[in-house]
């Protein structure tokens, strides 16, 4: 399953917005098969804050671990936030393609 994060906006900031985006995603995740990957596409995302990322990505990493795939993560904001979250949680935040 592929999720384009730009559908949540191009400026992904604040814990509250991250929680709301995660809640909105829940209905789509019910159709994800037990062995299917969850691909998050960061194309079009301009700003990606650690607080939004923590609220949205942390539960997905916990649930899907190695089945979580991150694409189009070369934007400096996205890259820096992912690195920070990985340091804080001492865990890889998905595989990138």
Protein Blocks (a to p, Z undefined) as FASTA:
>chain_A
ZZdfklnojbdghjklmmmmmmmmmmmmmmpcfkbccdddfehiabdcfklmmmmmmmmm
mmnmmmpccehilbfklmmmmmmmmmmnopaebjaZZ
